[in-house]
Amino acid sequence: MYDVPTLTDGVVTLRAHHDGDIDRAVEQSRDPLSIQWTTVPTPYTRDDAVRFLRQAMPGGWGSDEEWGFAVEFEGAYGGTVSLRNRGPGRAEIAYGSHPDVRGRGVMERALRLLLDWGFSAEGRDLETVIWYANEGNWASRRLAWKVGFSFDGTLRGWLDHRGEATNAWAGTLRRGEAMEPRNEWMEVPRIVGERVVLRRHEEKDRERLIEGANDPGTQEWIYRIPMPYTEKDGDDFFRLRDSAMATGTGVHWVMADPETDDFAGLASIVRIERPTGELGYWTHPGARGRGMTLEAARLMARHAFIDREDGGLGLTRLCLNAAVGNAGSNAIAERVGFTRIGTERGGPWRRVDGTVVATDCNMYDLLADEFTY
């Protein structure tokens, strides 16, 4: 025997599953994102939904192995959320949503109801809830971030996903901790200039990213770029950029041609430790000499210094490093208004004939009240 409580915040309700959920459960489980990120059977049939709703969910409550709820929104099934019993005081959270409730705040409300109940003495009196997601499942990670889960890193080969051991992201939330984000999640605003557009990276950018990264000029002055630069390097790079934005330490743009939208280079504000950040950029060889990088640097500086309530980063100081001898990068720093404040001697700032060599680096900074656009 089991008793599934009904929980509601007046907008979203958590309740026991029933046969009225079958058709929408089938729709959810046939959705491409559900197939990509969960282990639902594929192809998914109506019989699968019947077994899930009549056996798997009730069975979890009966055995005390999993406490699952249907999510109801506007009178219809909107997904499933559950806590899986992992021993005294511990549980693993799981959730999946019907496509038509995504982006409407439904699952965030559902998770808050679920967690409040799980931590409460009237619920399961939990001490710690753990969250896992396949690496790359940004929707799951962002939802966990919204309700206060920590992000504790990547577990290599941890999850069994359709017979393959995949990397898992993991985090925890403990009883009494605030169910709110622990850090900023940086957005990538689209910024349009006369010569350049700053936008988020896209799949179509990979080919020109690899071209630009393998260019001898890029390789000479950005010593951290792998040599040669492969497709895997490109994929890893975009993942690292996304991770930096998810942890609030950087904002990363692609420089794009205003007319063709072709990739023209990379532009970033990195190492954000309020109230300071660092400007960085490199340009695809086909876009050099057109004033795109100079304008991109100015647009980034303006965004950095705009108050947060007005959509900017609200920084008061930017740094920039440019190797001595890299005339183009030093010229951009000076034309934007940066002041050279010193020289780092003998740093690894240059690659010559495939070998990283010690080179002095000019160090610049720019204060908000000094900047003019």
C-alpha positions as CSV (number, residue, x, y, z in Angstrom):
1,M,0.0,0.0,0.0
2,Y,1.2,3.5,-0.7
3,D,-0.2,7.0,-0.4
4,V,1.0,9.7,-3.0
5,P,0.5,13.1,-1.5
6,T,-0.8,16.0,-3.6
7,L,1.5,19.1,-3.6
8,T,0.7,22.4,-5.2
9,D,1.8,26.0,-5.3
10,G,-1.4,27.1,-7.0
11,V,0.0,27.0,-10.5
12,V,1.7,23.6,-10.7
13,T,0.5,20.4,-8.9
14,L,2.4,17.2,-8.1
15,R,0.1,14.2,-7.8
16,A,-0.1,10.5,-8.5
17,H,0.0,9.3,-12.1
18,H,-3.2,8.0,-13.7
19,D,-4.4,6.6,-17.0
20,G,-5.4,10.1,-18.2
21,D,-1.6,10.8,-18.5
22,I,-0.9,8.0,-21.0
23,D,-1.3,9.9,-24.3
24,R,0.9,12.8,-23.2
25,A,3.4,10.5,-21.6
26,V,3.8,8.8,-25.0
27,E,4.2,12.3,-26.7
28,Q,6.9,13.2,-24.2
29,S,8.8,10.0,-24.6
30,R,8.8,10.2,-28.4
31,D,10.2,13.7,-28.3
32,P,13.8,14.0,-29.7
33,L,15.2,15.6,-26.6
34,S,13.7,12.9,-24.3
35,I,15.2,10.3,-26.5
36,Q,18.6,12.1,-26.5
37,W,18.9,12.6,-22.8
38,T,16.9,9.9,-21.1
39,T,16.8,6.1,-21.3
40,V,13.1,5.8,-22.4
41,P,12.6,2.8,-24.7
42,T,12.8,3.6,-28.4
43,P,10.6,3.3,-30.3
44,Y,8.2,4.2,-27.4
45,T,4.8,2.6,-27.5
46,R,1.5,3.1,-25.7
47,D,2.2,-0.2,-23.8
48,D,5.4,1.3,-22.5
49,A,3.5,4.2,-21.1
50,V,0.9,1.9,-19.5
51,R,3.7,-0.1,-17.8
52,F,5.4,3.1,-16.6
53,L,2.2,4.6,-15.2
54,R,0.6,1.5,-13.8
55,Q,3.6,-0.5,-12.6
56,A,6.9,1.5,-12.5
57,M,5.7,4.6,-10.7
58,P,3.3,2.8,-8.2
59,G,6.0,0.1,-7.7
60,G,8.6,2.7,-6.7
61,W,6.3,4.0,-3.9
62,G,5.4,0.5,-2.8
63,S,9.0,-0.6,-2.5
64,D,10.2,2.8,-1.2
65,E,12.8,2.9,-4.0
66,E,11.5,5.9,-5.9
67,W,8.9,8.6,-5.0
68,G,7.6,9.8,-8.3
69,F,4.9,12.4,-9.1
70,A,3.1,13.5,-12.2
71,V,3.4,17.2,-12.9
72,E,0.1,18.8,-13.7
73,F,-0.1,22.2,-15.4
74,E,-3.3,23.9,-16.7
75,G,-5.2,20.7,-16.1
76,A,-2.9,18.4,-18.1
77,Y,0.1,16.1,-17.6
78,G,3.3,18.1,-18.0
79,G,6.0,15.6,-17.0
80,T,7.3,13.5,-14.2
81,V,9.6,14.3,-11.3
82,S,10.9,11.9,-8.7
83,L,13.3,11.3,-5.8
84,R,15.2,8.0,-5.9
85,N,16.0,6.5,-2.6
86,R,19.8,6.2,-2.2
87,G,19.9,5.3,1.5
88,P,19.3,7.0,4.8
89,G,18.9,10.7,4.3
90,R,19.9,10.7,0.6
91,A,18.1,10.7,-2.7
92,E,18.8,11.3,-6.4
93,I,16.5,13.8,-8.2
94,A,15.1,12.9,-11.7
95,Y,12.9,14.9,-14.0
96,G,11.5,15.0,-17.5
97,S,9.0,17.3,-19.2
98,H,6.5,17.3,-22.0
99,P,7.7,19.5,-24.8
100,D,4.8,22.0,-24.5
101,V,5.6,23.0,-20.9
102,R,9.3,23.7,-21.5
103,G,10.5,27.3,-21.1
104,R,7.4,28.2,-19.0
105,G,8.9,27.8,-15.5
106,V,6.8,24.7,-14.9
107,M,9.6,22.3,-14.0
108,E,11.3,24.8,-11.8
109,R,8.1,25.1,-9.8
110,A,7.7,21.3,-9.8
111,L,11.3,20.8,-8.5
112,R,10.8,23.3,-5.7
113,L,7.6,21.5,-4.6
114,L,9.4,18.1,-4.8
115,L,12.5,19.3,-2.9
116,D,10.5,21.1,-0.2
117,W,8.6,17.9,0.4
118,G,11.7,15.7,0.3
119,F,13.6,17.7,2.9
120,S,10.6,18.1,5.2
121,A,9.8,15.9,8.2
122,E,6.3,15.3,6.6
123,G,8.0,14.1,3.4
124,R,11.2,12.0,3.5
125,D,13.3,14.0,5.9
126,L,16.3,14.0,3.5
127,E,19.6,15.5,4.3
128,T,21.2,15.5,0.8
129,V,19.8,15.3,-2.8
130,I,22.2,14.5,-5.7
131,W,21.7,15.6,-9.3
132,Y,23.2,13.9,-12.3
133,A,22.9,14.7,-16.0
134,N,24.7,13.5,-19.1
135,E,27.5,15.9,-20.0
136,G,26.1,18.4,-22.5
137,N,22.5,18.4,-21.2
138,W,22.4,22.1,-20.6
139,A,18.7,22.3,-20.0
140,S,19.0,19.9,-17.1
141,R,22.0,21.7,-15.7
142,R,20.4,25.1,-15.9
143,L,17.3,23.9,-14.1
144,A,19.4,22.3,-11.4
145,W,21.3,25.6,-11.1
146,K,18.1,27.6,-10.7
147,V,16.9,25.6,-7.7
148,G,20.3,25.8,-5.9
149,F,22.3,22.7,-6.8
150,S,26.0,23.0,-6.7
151,F,28.0,22.1,-9.7
152,D,30.7,19.7,-8.5
153,G,32.3,18.7,-11.8
154,T,32.3,15.9,-14.3
155,L,32.4,12.2,-13.5
156,R,34.0,10.3,-16.3
157,G,32.2,7.3,-17.7
158,W,29.7,7.3,-14.8
159,L,26.2,7.1,-16.4
160,D,24.9,4.1,-18.3
161,H,23.2,5.7,-21.3
162,R,21.8,3.1,-23.8
163,G,24.6,0.7,-23.2
164,E,27.4,3.4,-23.3
165,A,29.2,4.7,-20.3
166,T,28.9,8.5,-20.6
167,N,30.4,11.4,-18.6
168,A,28.1,12.8,-16.0
169,W,27.7,16.2,-14.5
170,A,27.0,16.1,-10.8
171,G,25.9,18.4,-8.0
172,T,24.2,18.4,-4.6
173,L,21.7,20.3,-2.6
174,R,21.5,19.9,1.2
175,R,18.7,20.5,3.6
176,G,18.6,24.1,4.7
177,E,20.5,25.5,1.8
178,A,18.9,28.3,-0.2
179,M,17.1,27.0,-3.3
180,E,18.6,29.7,-5.5
181,P,21.5,30.0,-7.9
182,R,24.9,29.9,-6.3
183,N,26.6,32.0,-9.1
184,E,25.8,34.0,-12.1
185,W,25.0,32.3,-15.4
186,M,26.4,34.6,-18.1
187,E,24.2,35.4,-21.1
188,V,25.6,36.2,-24.6
189,P,23.8,39.3,-25.8
190,R,23.8,39.9,-29.5
191,I,25.7,43.2,-30.1
192,V,25.5,44.8,-33.6
193,G,28.2,47.2,-34.7
194,E,28.9,48.8,-38.1
195,R,31.7,46.4,-39.0
196,V,31.1,43.4,-36.8
197,V,28.3,41.5,-35.0
198,L,29.1,39.8,-31.7
199,R,26.9,36.8,-31.2
200,R,26.8,33.3,-29.6
201,H,28.8,30.5,-31.3
202,E,26.9,28.1,-33.5
203,E,27.5,24.7,-35.1
204,K,28.1,26.4,-38.5
205,D,31.2,28.2,-37.0
206,R,33.3,25.1,-36.5
207,E,35.0,24.9,-39.9
208,R,36.2,28.5,-39.9
209,L,37.1,28.3,-36.2
210,I,39.5,25.4,-37.1
211,E,40.8,27.3,-40.1
212,G,41.5,30.4,-38.0
213,A,43.1,28.4,-35.1
214,N,45.5,26.6,-37.5
215,D,46.6,29.9,-39.2
216,P,50.3,30.5,-38.6
217,G,49.6,34.0,-37.3
218,T,47.1,32.8,-34.7
219,Q,49.4,29.9,-33.7
220,E,52.3,32.3,-33.2
221,W,50.7,34.6,-30.7
222,I,48.2,32.4,-28.9
223,Y,50.5,29.7,-27.5
224,R,47.7,27.8,-25.7
225,I,46.0,26.8,-29.0
226,P,46.7,23.2,-29.8
227,M,48.9,22.5,-32.8
228,P,47.5,21.2,-35.1
229,Y,44.0,22.3,-34.2
230,T,41.5,19.4,-34.8
231,E,37.7,19.1,-34.9
232,K,37.8,17.6,-31.4
233,D,39.7,20.7,-30.2
234,G,36.9,22.8,-31.7
235,D,34.2,20.8,-30.0
236,D,36.0,20.9,-26.7
237,F,36.6,24.6,-27.0
238,F,32.9,25.4,-27.4
239,R,32.1,23.2,-24.4
240,L,34.7,25.1,-22.3
241,R,33.2,28.4,-23.3
242,D,29.7,27.2,-22.3
243,S,31.0,26.0,-19.0
244,A,32.7,29.3,-18.3
245,M,29.5,31.1,-18.9
246,A,27.5,28.6,-16.7
247,T,29.9,29.3,-13.8
248,G,29.9,33.1,-14.3
249,T,33.6,33.5,-15.1
250,G,33.4,34.6,-18.7
251,V,31.3,35.9,-21.6
252,H,32.2,34.6,-25.0
253,W,31.2,35.8,-28.4
254,V,31.9,34.9,-32.0
255,M,32.8,37.9,-34.2
256,A,30.7,37.6,-37.3
257,D,30.5,39.5,-40.6
258,P,27.4,41.8,-40.5
259,E,26.4,40.9,-44.1
260,T,27.1,37.2,-44.3
261,D,27.2,36.2,-40.6
262,D,30.4,34.2,-41.3
263,F,32.7,33.5,-38.4
264,A,35.4,36.2,-38.3
265,G,37.0,35.4,-35.0
266,L,36.5,35.1,-31.2
267,A,36.0,37.8,-28.6
268,S,35.7,37.3,-24.9
269,I,35.6,38.8,-21.4
270,V,37.3,36.2,-19.2
271,R,38.5,35.8,-15.6
272,I,35.6,37.8,-14.4
273,E,36.1,38.5,-10.7
274,R,33.9,41.5,-9.9
275,P,34.6,44.3,-10.4
276,T,37.4,43.2,-12.9
277,G,37.5,41.2,-16.1
278,E,40.0,40.6,-18.9
279,L,39.5,41.2,-22.6
280,G,40.7,38.7,-25.2
281,Y,40.3,38.3,-29.0
282,W,41.7,36.7,-32.1
283,T,40.7,37.1,-35.8
284,H,40.3,34.7,-38.7
285,P,42.9,35.6,-41.4
286,G,40.1,36.3,-43.9
287,A,38.8,39.1,-41.6
288,R,42.0,40.9,-40.7
289,G,42.5,44.5,-41.8
290,R,38.8,45.4,-41.8
291,G,38.5,47.1,-38.4
292,M,36.3,44.3,-37.1
293,T,38.5,43.4,-34.1
294,L,39.0,47.0,-33.0
295,E,35.2,47.5,-33.1
296,A,34.6,44.2,-31.3
297,A,37.0,45.3,-28.5
298,R,35.2,48.6,-28.1
299,L,31.8,46.9,-28.0
300,M,33.0,44.5,-25.4
301,A,34.4,47.2,-23.3
302,R,31.2,49.2,-23.5
303,H,29.2,46.1,-22.5
304,A,31.6,45.4,-19.6
305,F,31.1,48.9,-18.2
306,I,27.3,49.3,-18.6
307,D,25.5,48.9,-15.3
308,R,24.1,45.5,-14.5
309,E,20.6,46.8,-14.2
310,D,20.9,48.2,-17.7
311,G,22.0,44.8,-19.1
312,G,25.8,45.1,-18.9
313,L,28.3,43.5,-16.6
314,G,28.8,46.4,-14.3
315,L,32.6,46.1,-14.2
316,T,34.8,49.0,-13.2
317,R,38.2,47.7,-14.6
318,L,39.3,45.7,-17.6
319,C,42.7,44.1,-18.2
320,L,44.3,43.1,-21.4
321,N,47.6,41.3,-22.2
322,A,49.4,41.5,-25.5
323,A,52.8,39.9,-26.3
324,V,55.6,42.4,-27.1
325,G,56.0,42.1,-30.9
326,N,52.3,41.5,-31.5
327,A,51.8,44.8,-33.2
328,G,48.2,44.3,-34.1
329,S,47.0,43.3,-30.6
330,N,49.0,46.1,-28.9
331,A,47.6,48.7,-31.3
332,I,44.0,47.6,-30.6
333,A,44.6,47.9,-26.8
334,E,45.9,51.5,-27.2
335,R,43.2,52.6,-29.7
336,V,40.5,51.4,-27.3
337,G,42.0,53.5,-24.6
338,F,43.9,51.0,-22.4
339,T,46.9,52.2,-20.5
340,R,50.1,50.1,-20.4
341,I,50.8,49.5,-16.7
342,G,53.8,47.2,-17.0
343,T,55.6,44.3,-18.7
344,E,55.6,40.7,-17.7
345,R,59.1,39.5,-18.5
346,G,59.9,36.1,-20.0
347,G,56.4,34.7,-20.1
348,P,55.3,31.9,-22.5
349,W,53.6,34.2,-25.0
350,R,54.9,33.2,-28.4
351,R,55.3,30.0,-30.5
352,V,58.2,29.9,-32.9
353,D,58.6,26.9,-35.3
354,G,56.2,24.9,-33.2
355,T,57.9,25.6,-29.9
356,V,56.6,27.9,-27.2
357,V,59.3,30.4,-26.2
358,A,59.7,33.0,-23.5
359,T,58.5,36.5,-24.6
360,D,57.8,39.7,-22.7
361,C,54.1,40.7,-22.5
362,N,52.6,44.1,-22.2
363,M,50.0,44.4,-19.5
364,Y,47.2,47.0,-19.9
365,D,44.2,48.1,-18.0
366,L,41.2,50.4,-18.6
367,L,38.9,52.0,-16.0
368,A,35.2,52.6,-16.6
369,D,35.5,56.3,-16.1
370,E,38.3,56.5,-18.7
371,F,36.4,54.7,-21.5
372,T,34.7,56.5,-24.3
373,Y,33.0,54.8,-27.2
